[in-house]
Amino acid sequence: MPETLHIEIISDGRQSLCQSECGTDWSQPEVQAQVKNDPQVRFGDRIRLDYVDIRDSDKRYSKETSYPFLIINGHIRLSGQFDMRQLLEIVETQLEIGASAR
């Protein structure tokens, strides 16, 4: 059975991305729909993706953490601004590493 990756995008909706509103705003419903759809189309059942806004979660992270951040199988892979392209590249690499480890 192929490895399944649990991907979490952790965001703090209270925190603005930057003064000029740059970067991907992961809290927007249309961005969340795209981030659920695009990787699912590309990787199928090999991934499970969750968006977590810490305002709505009991998870607590260090105040020094640069939001948003990307966690794959419990390990932080990116911290700070990232986009869909970076997310897809990291997931693809992680799946390749997992496949070659068998």
C-alpha positions in Angstrom: 0.0 0.0 0.0 1.4 3.4 -0.9 2.4 5.8 1.8 -0.2 8.4 2.8 1.1 11.8 3.7 -0.8 14.0 6.2 -0.3 17.6 5.2 -1.3 20.5 7.4 -1.3 24.1 6.5 -1.2 26.0 9.8 -2.2 29.7 9.7 -3.0 32.5 12.2 -5.9 34.3 10.7 -5.3 37.1 13.2 -1.9 37.9 11.7 -1.7 39.8 8.5 0.6 38.2 5.9 2.6 41.4 5.4 2.0 45.1 5.1 1.3 45.0 1.4 -0.9 41.9 1.7 1.6 39.8 -0.3 1.7 36.0 -0.5 -1.0 33.3 -0.6 -3.8 33.9 1.9 -4.5 30.4 3.0 -7.5 31.5 5.1 -9.6 32.4 2.0 -12.2 29.8 1.1 -11.3 29.8 -2.6 -7.7 29.2 -1.8 -8.6 26.4 0.6 -10.8 24.8 -2.1 -7.9 25.0 -4.6 -5.4 23.6 -2.1 -7.7 20.6 -1.4 -8.4 20.0 -5.1 -5.1 20.5 -6.9 -2.9 18.1 -4.8 -5.8 15.6 -4.7 -6.0 15.6 -8.5 -2.2 15.2 -8.7 -1.6 12.7 -5.9 -4.9 11.1 -5.3 -5.4 9.1 -2.2 -1.7 9.3 -1.3 -2.3 12.5 0.6 -4.7 13.9 3.3 -4.7 17.7 3.6 -6.0 19.8 6.4 -6.1 23.6 6.8 -5.8 24.7 10.5 -6.4 28.3 11.6 -5.0 28.4 15.2 -7.9 30.7 16.1 -10.2 27.7 15.7 -7.9 25.0 17.1 -6.7 23.8 20.4 -3.2 23.3 18.9 -0.7 25.9 20.2 2.5 26.8 18.6 5.4 29.0 19.6 4.8 32.8 19.2 8.1 32.9 17.3 6.7 30.7 14.6 6.4 32.5 11.3 2.9 31.8 9.9 1.8 30.1 7.8 3.7 26.9 8.0 3.5 23.5 6.3 3.6 20.3 8.3 4.0 16.9 6.6 3.5 13.8 8.8 4.2 15.9 11.9 7.3 17.6 10.7 7.5 21.3 9.8 8.7 21.6 6.2 8.1 25.3 5.5 7.7 28.3 7.7 6.7 31.7 6.4 5.1 32.5 3.1 4.8 29.7 0.5 2.6 29.1 -2.5 0.9 26.2 -4.2 3.9 25.4 -6.4 6.2 25.0 -3.4 3.6 22.9 -1.6 3.3 20.5 -4.6 7.1 20.2 -5.0 7.6 19.3 -1.4 4.7 16.8 -1.4 6.1 15.2 -4.6 9.6 15.0 -3.1 8.3 13.6 0.1 6.4 10.9 -1.8 9.5 10.0 -3.8 11.6 9.8 -0.7 9.0 7.5 0.9 8.9 5.3 -2.2 12.6 5.0 -2.4 12.9 4.1 1.3 11.0 0.8 0.8 
